[in-house]
Amino acid sequence: MTSVVNLGTNLPNFLKKNDLKRFAKEICLNEGKRLGDLSYVFTNDDYLLEVNQQFLQHDYYTDVITFDYSIEGVVSGDVMISLDRVMDNAQALNVSFEQEFFRVCFHGLLHLCGYKDKSPAEGLLMRSKENQYLALYVSRETKNA
């Protein structure tokens, strides 16, 4: 089951929860996995900074933190996203908020599917996968907005 939660922030108007749930299931299937329990938690910078400090001992803002509970090909976990950071990243990258929003959603899910992004090669593969799923699920109008 996939759940979508907002903590201390409003969900974007363009977000259709059922679409995000369908995207997650299809991405997992495309990656040869089954979708188990997945939570997308949308929050703000302050909340995600607190999580980053408490659980990862990192003292900086981030756009996404993923907690992986996957077992034997069944993708399960929590994907926590700061909408403040997503908005700032979209502006810095000169892309729409919607495109950056879905990129970060897919990025967290791809981590749960086993993709890493610590090395340059891993980062390139992760970005390629993000782009692949953006092309499938995010409209051309959104990409050019």
Secondary structure, DSSP 4 states (H G I P E B T S, - for coil): -EEEEESSSPPPTT--HHHHHHHHHHHHHHTT-EEEEEEEEEE-HHHHHHHHHHHH---S--SEEEEE--BTTEEEEEEEEEHHHHHHHHHHHT--HHHHHHHHHHHHHHHHTT---SSHHHHHHHHHHHHHHHHHHS-HHHHH-
